[in-house]
Amino acid sequence: MRLMMMKLAFALLFSVLMCGCNAAKQSASTPTPTPVPTPTPATATVAVGTFPDAVAVNSVTNQIYVANSQSSSVTVIDGATNNTTTVAVGTLPVAVAVNSVTNQIYVTNSYLNGSNGGSVTVIDGATNNTTTVAAGSNPYAMAVNSVTNQIYVTNVFSSSVTVIDGATNNTTTVATGNNPIAVAVNSVTNQIYVANRFSNSVTVIDGATNNTTTVAAGTDPEAVAVNSVTNQIYVANSQSSSVTVIDGATNNTTTVAAGTTPLAVAVNSVTNQIYVSNSNLNGSSSSGSVTVIDGATNGTTTVAAGTDPGGVAVNPNTNQIYVANTCINSSNTATACNVTVIDGATNNTTTVAAGTDPGAVAVNPNTNQIYVVNNDSNNVTVLTP
C-alpha cells in the first residue's frame, strides 16, 4: 500500500513538472503579435454643385449639407442612400453649420447680389424651406451653440460678429478685431472665440452678455478649435508656425510650435489630442504635415501628410483623423489629391484617393462616415472605414 502511494505521488509530481515544462515551451514559442494595419476606407463619390467649399453633418437626421460657392446652392446628401437634393441659397455660400437640436442649418452667403453686403440662409432640415437673415459685410465662418440656440457669424470686412437668435432669427452685432476669419464655441462655458487674422488676436465673447475680451495670439491666426472638456482653446497662427493655447478659465496663453503655415485645427476631446494641419506653402517643399499636440503636456509629434494639407476632422468613436491634402503645391501645380488617415492610437497613416482639390472634411460619428468636399471636381468623396 505504501509503495502504491509513493508511485502515485511520483506520478503526480512528474505530471506537474511535465505540465510546467510544456507550458514554458509553449510560452517561449508563442510569436509576438504583428500589429494590424489601419484598414483603407471604402470610398463612394457623390456629385454636388459647382465648387463645393464647405460641409456639415446633422448626425441625428443623417443628412449632410454641402455649400456650393459658385452655384449659389446647398446640396443635401441623404447619408443612408447618398441621394441628393438641391436647395437654393444666396450668392457665394462659403460656410455651413448645423444645429442638430433644432434641425436648422445655417449657410453664410458672402456677397448678396454682387454688393458687399452679406446674408445667412437658414434651411429648415425637415422641409428644406429657407429663410434669409441679414449679416455684416462678407460673412465667412460660423459656429452654433446648440445649448443656447445662438449662432455666431464672422463678418470679415466689417470686423464684427452677427449673433443670430435661433428661436426668432433676430440679430445682434458684436465688434471684434480686424478680419475675423474663424469662430468656435465652448457650449459648456458659453464662451465664443473669434480669430482676428489681421489683428493677431482672439476676441472672446461672453455668450450671456455679448461682452468681449481680447486675447493676443500669433501672427495671422487662421483657425480655432475648443476642447470643452479641458476648457482649452487652440488657435492656429498661419504666419508664425505656431499654435496659441488659451486657458478658458483665465485667458492666459501658451505658445506651441507647429509646422509651416498651419491652416486648420481639430480636437479629439476623448483622447485630449489636438491635430494641426501644416500646409507648408511657404517652405522649400510642397509636402505638408500634421502637428499632434498632447493636450495634457503641450508636447508635440509630427506626422507626415500629403501636398498642402488643409481641412482636418476627428472621429472620436474610432480615434481616426482625416486630413484633406488639397494638392496645390508651392508652384501652384496640381498633384495627386488624397486624404491622409491618421490612427490616433499609433499615429500610423493610410492614404486614400479623393477628388481634385479636396478641402473641407466632416464626420458623422453615428455612422462613421466621412465626407470630403472636392472643390475642383464638384463632388464629395464619402469614406467608410
PyMOL commands that set and color helices and strands:
alter all, ss='L'
color gray80, all
select helices_A, chain A and resi 2-29
alter helices_A, ss='H'
color red, helices_A
select strands_A, chain A and resi 42-47+52-58+63-68+73-78+84-88+93-99+104-109+117-124+130-137+139-145+150-155+160-165+171-175+180-186+191-196+201-206+212-216+221-227+232-237+242-247+253-257+262-268+273-278+287-294+300-307+309-315+320-325+338-343+349-353+358-364+369-374+379-384
alter strands_A, ss='S'
color yellow, strands_A
deselect
rebuild
show_as cartoon
